[in-house]
């Protein structure tokens, strides 16, 4: 990868929960490396009923301050590659790997669905386009076609294929799927048979969204598992972004406000991923503190009961910050505070007023709402206002 991304970033992010978001000080650079980004998914990635879908808004917001050079890659593209936004005609990079109607993998039981997995395999697209970042959102059509059993296993199989066929530095961002308004798309769900016809549309809607909730809650758990295996995977939650009463075009696909919100959210997750990486690079180069980022990660893994910590009998006392003979969350909190005090106030990094990380990982979905005025350079995340510039 043109820009090396630390494999420990997810653990660091968890350890940084409730600490100030890090913003990197402006520095003059002679060249900026290009990040290749591949959106992969179904009709929401393709942009059904809206040319460019969320991708055009992602391009606008991620490239707005020109901090990062990026190239959207994939076998498909849109025409035209322009859209009207804020009373201006904007141009965006329309390359992508989104396919309307596709499931995670080929399915032919209740109804036939082509698969993203086979599409990537047959087209050799990962090797051809060699992405640095994957934006993956898939699973809606599995649920519409009643392919709920084994859905998370299929997602894991797809992610493993992507991981095995990209460079070690490639990062896979995996997103939840939106709510499905089964009352509006009642006729689409004929594959459910008796489960559909023995219930009112309203009760059937609850059944469908129980499947959506179960799948969405399994995704961050899967991401944690894959991270423990050493894979470069990150969790993105867009479920709460699409509000039933104002962000749907037809009960499944977003309207323009919905696509706008998704695009801004993707931009904020990926931008802050790189921002935190840059901050960590600078912190690690500071020799003023006896603790390093790797120590924070090791203690976090130890407290969480993960196997990939680096704490031994010889260095146990180093992490016992409060010297009570036990390594627990109190030591993690003290180490985090010490880390902030001794590193975050250096000239290398500047602290912002924000108190939440945009790469938040949790099983329970956090309420996320974009300000209706996209001219404002903030989003509201977990009840906190976060700058996206």
SULLIN-V954471 format. One record per backbone hydrogen bond with DSSP energy under -0.5 kcal/mol. NH is the residue of the N-H (numbers start at 1). CO is the residue of the C=O. E is the energy in kcal/mol with one decimal. If there is no record, write none. Layout:
BEGIN
nh,co,e
NH,CO,E
NH,CO,E
END
This chain:
BEGIN
nh,co,e
6,4,-0.5
9,6,-1.3
12,8,-2.1
13,9,-2.5
14,10,-2.0
15,11,-2.1
16,12,-1.6
17,14,-1.4
19,16,-2.8
21,354,-1.4
23,350,-2.0
25,348,-0.9
35,69,-2.5
36,34,-0.6
37,35,-0.6
37,71,-2.3
38,133,-2.8
39,37,-0.6
40,135,-3.4
41,97,-1.6
42,137,-0.8
45,42,-0.5
46,42,-2.5
47,43,-2.8
48,43,-2.4
50,47,-2.2
52,46,-0.6
53,50,-2.6
54,44,-0.7
55,52,-1.2
56,52,-1.1
57,53,-0.6
58,54,-2.4
59,55,-2.6
60,56,-1.9
61,57,-2.6
62,58,-3.2
63,59,-1.7
66,63,-0.8
69,33,-0.7
71,35,-2.8
73,37,-2.7
76,96,-2.6
83,90,-2.0
85,83,-0.5
85,88,-2.9
88,85,-1.2
90,83,-3.5
90,88,-0.7
92,81,-2.2
94,92,-0.7
96,76,-2.2
97,39,-2.4
99,41,-2.1
102,99,-1.6
103,114,-3.0
107,113,-2.4
109,111,-0.6
113,107,-3.1
116,103,-2.2
117,104,-2.0
119,115,-1.7
120,116,-2.5
121,117,-2.2
122,118,-3.3
123,119,-2.0
124,120,-0.9
124,121,-0.5
125,120,-1.1
128,124,-2.0
129,125,-2.7
130,126,-1.7
132,36,-2.5
133,36,-2.4
134,171,-2.6
135,38,-2.5
136,134,-0.6
136,173,-3.0
137,40,-2.0
137,135,-0.5
143,139,-1.7
144,140,-2.3
145,141,-1.7
146,143,-1.6
147,142,-3.3
148,146,-1.0
151,148,-1.8
154,150,-2.1
155,151,-2.0
156,152,-2.5
157,153,-2.2
158,154,-2.2
159,155,-2.7
160,156,-2.6
161,157,-2.0
162,158,-2.4
163,159,-3.0
164,160,-2.7
165,161,-1.2
165,162,-0.5
166,163,-1.0
170,167,-1.5
171,132,-2.4
172,232,-3.0
173,134,-2.9
173,171,-0.6
174,172,-0.6
174,234,-3.2
175,136,-2.8
176,236,-1.4
181,179,-0.5
181,251,-2.9
182,180,-1.5
185,181,-1.9
186,183,-0.9
188,185,-1.3
189,185,-0.7
189,186,-1.0
190,187,-0.6
192,189,-1.7
193,190,-1.8
195,192,-1.8
196,193,-1.3
197,193,-2.3
198,194,-2.3
199,196,-1.4
204,200,-2.9
205,201,-2.0
206,202,-1.3
207,203,-1.6
208,204,-2.7
209,205,-2.3
210,206,-1.2
211,207,-1.4
212,208,-1.8
213,209,-2.6
214,210,-2.3
215,211,-2.3
216,212,-2.9
217,213,-2.6
218,214,-1.1
218,215,-0.5
219,215,-0.9
219,216,-0.6
220,216,-0.8
221,217,-0.7
222,218,-2.3
223,219,-2.7
224,220,-2.3
225,221,-2.0
226,222,-2.7
227,223,-2.5
228,224,-2.2
229,225,-1.1
230,227,-1.9
231,226,-2.5
233,231,-1.6
234,172,-2.8
236,174,-2.7
238,236,-0.7
241,238,-1.1
242,238,-0.8
242,239,-0.9
243,241,-0.8
246,243,-1.3
247,243,-2.6
249,253,-3.4
250,253,-1.0
255,247,-1.6
259,255,-2.9
260,256,-2.6
261,257,-2.4
262,258,-2.4
263,259,-2.5
264,260,-2.3
265,261,-2.3
266,262,-2.8
267,263,-2.2
268,264,-2.3
269,265,-2.5
270,266,-2.4
271,267,-2.5
272,268,-2.3
273,269,-1.6
274,270,-1.9
275,271,-2.4
276,272,-2.7
277,273,-2.0
278,274,-2.6
279,275,-2.3
280,276,-2.7
281,277,-2.4
282,278,-1.8
283,279,-2.7
284,280,-2.9
285,281,-0.7
285,282,-0.5
286,283,-2.0
295,292,-0.9
296,292,-1.5
297,293,-2.3
298,294,-2.5
299,295,-2.4
300,296,-2.1
301,297,-2.7
302,298,-2.2
303,299,-2.6
304,300,-2.0
305,302,-1.2
306,301,-2.8
312,310,-0.6
316,312,-0.8
318,315,-0.8
319,315,-0.9
319,316,-0.9
320,316,-0.7
321,319,-2.1
323,320,-1.4
328,326,-0.7
331,328,-0.7
332,328,-1.7
333,329,-2.5
334,330,-2.3
335,331,-2.7
336,332,-2.3
337,333,-2.4
338,334,-2.7
339,335,-2.6
340,336,-2.4
341,337,-2.6
342,338,-2.5
343,339,-1.7
344,339,-0.8
344,340,-1.3
345,340,-0.5
346,343,-1.5
349,346,-0.6
350,23,-2.1
352,21,-1.6
360,357,-0.7
369,380,-1.8
374,372,-1.0
376,373,-1.9
378,376,-0.9
379,386,-2.3
380,369,-1.5
381,379,-0.6
381,384,-3.2
382,367,-1.4
384,381,-2.0
386,379,-3.1
386,384,-0.5
388,377,-2.7
END
